[in-house]
Amino acid sequence: MNKVYTICTDAGDEYKLQFTSERSGAIAEEIIEIINNKGIEVVEIGLGRIKGQNVTSLKVLSQIEQCIAEIIIDNPNVILTFFCDFISLLPSTKKTMSVQEYRSRLFSRMFDRYVSQYSINYIYNKVIKVEGVAEDYYFHVIGNKEYIDYANIIGEGIQKDFGK
Protein backbone atom coordinates (compact mmCIF):
# COMPACT_ATOMS: atom_id res chain seq x y z
CA MET A 1 0.00 0.00 0.00
CA ASN A 2 1.12 3.51 -0.70
CA LYS A 3 -1.50 6.18 -0.19
CA VAL A 4 -0.87 9.87 0.45
CA TYR A 5 -3.26 12.53 1.71
CA THR A 6 -2.49 16.24 1.66
CA ILE A 7 -4.34 18.41 4.15
CA CYS A 8 -4.27 22.17 3.60
CA THR A 9 -5.57 24.87 5.93
CA ASP A 10 -7.03 28.28 5.21
CA ALA A 11 -3.98 29.78 6.98
CA GLY A 12 -1.65 28.20 4.41
CA ASP A 13 -0.34 25.25 6.43
CA GLU A 14 0.06 21.94 4.65
CA TYR A 15 0.32 18.44 6.10
CA LYS A 16 1.25 15.18 4.43
CA LEU A 17 -0.26 11.95 5.76
CA GLN A 18 1.23 8.85 4.16
CA PHE A 19 0.33 5.17 4.52
CA THR A 20 3.02 2.85 3.22
CA SER A 21 4.02 -0.79 3.32
CA GLU A 22 7.64 0.21 2.77
CA ARG A 23 9.70 -0.48 5.87
CA SER A 24 11.40 2.08 8.06
CA GLY A 25 13.04 -0.62 10.15
CA ALA A 26 11.01 0.05 13.31
CA ILE A 27 9.52 -3.45 13.14
CA ALA A 28 11.74 -6.49 12.58
CA GLU A 29 11.36 -8.11 9.16
CA GLU A 30 10.76 -11.53 10.78
CA ILE A 31 7.67 -10.14 12.51
CA ILE A 32 6.42 -8.49 9.30
CA GLU A 33 6.87 -11.78 7.45
CA ILE A 34 4.91 -13.77 10.06
CA ILE A 35 2.02 -11.30 9.86
CA ASN A 36 2.10 -10.98 6.06
CA ASN A 37 1.98 -14.78 5.74
CA LYS A 38 -1.39 -14.64 7.55
CA GLY A 39 -2.77 -12.35 4.83
CA ILE A 40 -2.43 -9.20 6.94
CA GLU A 41 -0.58 -6.14 5.69
CA VAL A 42 1.42 -3.98 8.11
CA VAL A 43 1.26 -0.34 7.03
CA GLU A 44 3.23 2.52 8.55
CA ILE A 45 1.68 5.94 9.01
CA GLY A 46 3.86 8.96 8.35
CA LEU A 47 2.66 12.43 9.25
CA GLY A 48 4.53 15.65 8.67
CA ARG A 49 3.99 19.34 8.27
CA ILE A 50 5.14 20.37 4.81
CA LYS A 51 4.44 24.07 5.08
CA GLY A 52 3.46 26.58 7.76
CA GLN A 53 3.95 27.06 11.48
CA ASN A 54 0.49 27.70 12.86
CA VAL A 55 -0.93 25.63 15.71
CA THR A 56 -2.56 22.49 14.34
CA SER A 57 -6.30 23.07 14.49
CA LEU A 58 -9.05 20.72 15.60
CA LYS A 59 -10.27 20.75 11.98
CA VAL A 60 -6.92 19.37 10.76
CA LEU A 61 -6.87 16.75 13.53
CA SER A 62 -10.38 15.68 12.50
CA GLN A 63 -9.26 15.34 8.88
CA ILE A 64 -6.33 13.17 10.02
CA GLU A 65 -8.77 11.01 12.03
CA GLN A 66 -10.97 10.62 8.98
CA CYS A 67 -8.07 9.56 6.74
CA ILE A 68 -6.89 6.93 9.23
CA ALA A 69 -10.45 5.65 9.68
CA GLU A 70 -10.91 5.42 5.91
CA ILE A 71 -7.80 3.28 5.54
CA ILE A 72 -8.62 0.91 8.39
CA ILE A 73 -12.32 0.55 7.48
CA ASP A 74 -11.66 0.10 3.74
CA ASN A 75 -8.80 -2.36 4.40
CA PRO A 76 -9.87 -4.70 7.22
CA ASN A 77 -6.76 -6.89 6.78
CA VAL A 78 -4.40 -4.01 7.58
CA ILE A 79 -2.55 -3.25 10.78
CA LEU A 80 -1.41 0.37 11.00
CA THR A 81 1.69 1.42 12.92
CA PHE A 82 2.62 4.92 13.98
CA PHE A 83 5.78 6.21 15.68
CA CYS A 84 5.37 9.46 17.60
CA ASP A 85 8.34 11.56 16.59
CA PHE A 86 10.29 14.06 18.62
CA ILE A 87 11.92 15.95 15.76
CA SER A 88 9.47 18.84 15.49
CA LEU A 89 9.09 20.60 18.79
CA LEU A 90 5.72 21.65 20.08
CA PRO A 91 4.78 25.31 20.29
CA SER A 92 5.79 26.82 23.61
CA THR A 93 3.58 25.31 26.28
CA LYS A 94 3.81 24.61 29.96
CA LYS A 95 3.59 20.87 29.45
CA THR A 96 5.94 18.82 31.59
CA MET A 97 5.81 15.76 29.36
CA SER A 98 8.04 14.92 26.43
CA VAL A 99 7.07 15.77 22.86
CA GLN A 100 6.61 12.07 22.10
CA GLU A 101 4.36 11.46 25.09
CA TYR A 102 2.28 14.53 24.22
CA ARG A 103 1.84 13.32 20.64
CA SER A 104 1.01 9.81 21.81
CA ARG A 105 -1.66 11.05 24.22
CA LEU A 106 -3.11 13.36 21.59
CA PHE A 107 -3.21 10.54 19.04
CA SER A 108 -4.93 8.22 21.55
CA ARG A 109 -7.50 10.85 22.47
CA MET A 110 -8.23 11.50 18.80
CA PHE A 111 -8.66 7.77 18.25
CA ASP A 112 -10.91 7.33 21.30
CA ARG A 113 -13.05 10.31 20.31
CA TYR A 114 -13.48 9.07 16.77
CA VAL A 115 -14.41 5.46 17.62
CA SER A 116 -16.79 6.69 20.32
CA GLN A 117 -18.40 9.25 18.02
CA TYR A 118 -19.03 6.66 15.29
CA SER A 119 -19.72 3.69 17.63
CA ILE A 120 -16.83 1.67 16.21
CA ASN A 121 -16.03 -1.14 18.62
CA TYR A 122 -14.03 -3.55 16.46
CA ILE A 123 -10.80 -1.52 16.15
CA TYR A 124 -8.04 -1.23 18.75
CA ASN A 125 -5.25 1.24 19.42
CA LYS A 126 -2.36 -0.39 21.29
CA VAL A 127 0.19 2.04 22.71
CA ILE A 128 3.71 0.68 23.09
CA LYS A 129 5.96 2.66 25.39
CA VAL A 130 9.66 1.89 25.26
CA GLU A 131 11.78 3.29 28.05
CA GLY A 132 14.90 4.57 26.35
CA VAL A 133 18.14 5.72 27.93
CA ALA A 134 17.50 9.45 27.50
CA GLU A 135 13.75 9.46 26.79
CA ASP A 136 10.73 7.26 26.24
CA TYR A 137 9.50 6.27 22.78
CA TYR A 138 5.84 5.77 21.84
CA PHE A 139 4.48 3.56 19.08
CA HIS A 140 0.85 2.91 18.18
CA VAL A 141 -0.52 -0.22 16.55
CA ILE A 142 -4.06 0.06 15.16
CA GLY A 143 -6.18 -2.64 13.63
CA ASN A 144 -9.13 -4.95 13.72
CA LYS A 145 -9.59 -6.49 17.19
CA GLU A 146 -9.35 -9.99 15.74
CA TYR A 147 -5.67 -9.20 15.05
CA ILE A 148 -4.80 -8.01 18.57
CA ASP A 149 -2.40 -10.95 19.00
CA TYR A 150 -0.31 -9.56 16.13
CA ALA A 151 -0.27 -6.14 17.79
CA ASN A 152 1.15 -7.86 20.86
CA ILE A 153 3.82 -9.56 18.72
CA ILE A 154 4.72 -6.19 17.17
CA GLY A 155 4.84 -4.63 20.64
CA GLU A 156 7.10 -7.35 22.01
CA GLY A 157 9.42 -6.98 19.02
CA ILE A 158 9.61 -3.22 19.38
CA GLN A 159 10.30 -3.57 23.12
CA LYS A 160 13.08 -6.04 22.38
CA ASP A 161 14.68 -4.00 19.58
CA PHE A 162 14.30 -0.48 21.00
CA GLY A 163 14.45 -1.18 24.71
CA LYS A 164 18.16 -1.94 24.69
C-alpha positions as CSV (number, residue, x, y, z in Angstrom):
1,M,0.0,0.0,0.0
2,N,1.1,3.5,-0.7
3,K,-1.5,6.2,-0.2
4,V,-0.9,9.9,0.5
5,Y,-3.3,12.5,1.7
6,T,-2.5,16.2,1.7
7,I,-4.3,18.4,4.1
8,C,-4.3,22.2,3.6
9,T,-5.6,24.9,5.9
10,D,-7.0,28.3,5.2
11,A,-4.0,29.8,7.0
12,G,-1.6,28.2,4.4
13,D,-0.3,25.2,6.4
14,E,0.1,21.9,4.6
15,Y,0.3,18.4,6.1
16,K,1.2,15.2,4.4
17,L,-0.3,12.0,5.8
18,Q,1.2,8.8,4.2
19,F,0.3,5.2,4.5
20,T,3.0,2.9,3.2
21,S,4.0,-0.8,3.3
22,E,7.6,0.2,2.8
23,R,9.7,-0.5,5.9
24,S,11.4,2.1,8.1
25,G,13.0,-0.6,10.2
26,A,11.0,0.0,13.3
27,I,9.5,-3.5,13.1
28,A,11.7,-6.5,12.6
29,E,11.4,-8.1,9.2
30,E,10.8,-11.5,10.8
31,I,7.7,-10.1,12.5
32,I,6.4,-8.5,9.3
33,E,6.9,-11.8,7.4
34,I,4.9,-13.8,10.1
35,I,2.0,-11.3,9.9
36,N,2.1,-11.0,6.1
37,N,2.0,-14.8,5.7
38,K,-1.4,-14.6,7.5
39,G,-2.8,-12.4,4.8
40,I,-2.4,-9.2,6.9
41,E,-0.6,-6.1,5.7
42,V,1.4,-4.0,8.1
43,V,1.3,-0.3,7.0
44,E,3.2,2.5,8.6
45,I,1.7,5.9,9.0
46,G,3.9,9.0,8.3
47,L,2.7,12.4,9.3
48,G,4.5,15.6,8.7
49,R,4.0,19.3,8.3
50,I,5.1,20.4,4.8
51,K,4.4,24.1,5.1
52,G,3.5,26.6,7.8
53,Q,4.0,27.1,11.5
54,N,0.5,27.7,12.9
55,V,-0.9,25.6,15.7
56,T,-2.6,22.5,14.3
57,S,-6.3,23.1,14.5
58,L,-9.0,20.7,15.6
59,K,-10.3,20.7,12.0
60,V,-6.9,19.4,10.8
61,L,-6.9,16.8,13.5
62,S,-10.4,15.7,12.5
63,Q,-9.3,15.3,8.9
64,I,-6.3,13.2,10.0
65,E,-8.8,11.0,12.0
66,Q,-11.0,10.6,9.0
67,C,-8.1,9.6,6.7
68,I,-6.9,6.9,9.2
69,A,-10.4,5.6,9.7
70,E,-10.9,5.4,5.9
71,I,-7.8,3.3,5.5
72,I,-8.6,0.9,8.4
73,I,-12.3,0.5,7.5
74,D,-11.7,0.1,3.7
75,N,-8.8,-2.4,4.4
76,P,-9.9,-4.7,7.2
77,N,-6.8,-6.9,6.8
78,V,-4.4,-4.0,7.6
79,I,-2.6,-3.2,10.8
80,L,-1.4,0.4,11.0
81,T,1.7,1.4,12.9
82,F,2.6,4.9,14.0
83,F,5.8,6.2,15.7
84,C,5.4,9.5,17.6
85,D,8.3,11.6,16.6
86,F,10.3,14.1,18.6
87,I,11.9,15.9,15.8
88,S,9.5,18.8,15.5
89,L,9.1,20.6,18.8
90,L,5.7,21.7,20.1
91,P,4.8,25.3,20.3
92,S,5.8,26.8,23.6
93,T,3.6,25.3,26.3
94,K,3.8,24.6,30.0
95,K,3.6,20.9,29.4
96,T,5.9,18.8,31.6
97,M,5.8,15.8,29.4
98,S,8.0,14.9,26.4
99,V,7.1,15.8,22.9
100,Q,6.6,12.1,22.1
101,E,4.4,11.5,25.1
102,Y,2.3,14.5,24.2
103,R,1.8,13.3,20.6
104,S,1.0,9.8,21.8
105,R,-1.7,11.0,24.2
106,L,-3.1,13.4,21.6
107,F,-3.2,10.5,19.0
108,S,-4.9,8.2,21.6
109,R,-7.5,10.8,22.5
110,M,-8.2,11.5,18.8
111,F,-8.7,7.8,18.2
112,D,-10.9,7.3,21.3
113,R,-13.0,10.3,20.3
114,Y,-13.5,9.1,16.8
115,V,-14.4,5.5,17.6
116,S,-16.8,6.7,20.3
117,Q,-18.4,9.3,18.0
118,Y,-19.0,6.7,15.3
119,S,-19.7,3.7,17.6
120,I,-16.8,1.7,16.2
121,N,-16.0,-1.1,18.6
122,Y,-14.0,-3.5,16.5
123,I,-10.8,-1.5,16.1
124,Y,-8.0,-1.2,18.7
125,N,-5.2,1.2,19.4
126,K,-2.4,-0.4,21.3
127,V,0.2,2.0,22.7
128,I,3.7,0.7,23.1
129,K,6.0,2.7,25.4
130,V,9.7,1.9,25.3
131,E,11.8,3.3,28.0
132,G,14.9,4.6,26.4
133,V,18.1,5.7,27.9
134,A,17.5,9.4,27.5
135,E,13.8,9.5,26.8
136,D,10.7,7.3,26.2
137,Y,9.5,6.3,22.8
138,Y,5.8,5.8,21.8
139,F,4.5,3.6,19.1
140,H,0.9,2.9,18.2
141,V,-0.5,-0.2,16.5
142,I,-4.1,0.1,15.2
143,G,-6.2,-2.6,13.6
144,N,-9.1,-4.9,13.7
145,K,-9.6,-6.5,17.2
146,E,-9.3,-10.0,15.7
147,Y,-5.7,-9.2,15.1
148,I,-4.8,-8.0,18.6
149,D,-2.4,-10.9,19.0
150,Y,-0.3,-9.6,16.1
151,A,-0.3,-6.1,17.8
152,N,1.2,-7.9,20.9
153,I,3.8,-9.6,18.7
154,I,4.7,-6.2,17.2
155,G,4.8,-4.6,20.6
156,E,7.1,-7.4,22.0
157,G,9.4,-7.0,19.0
158,I,9.6,-3.2,19.4
159,Q,10.3,-3.6,23.1
160,K,13.1,-6.0,22.4
161,D,14.7,-4.0,19.6
162,F,14.3,-0.5,21.0
163,G,14.4,-1.2,24.7
164,K,18.2,-1.9,24.7
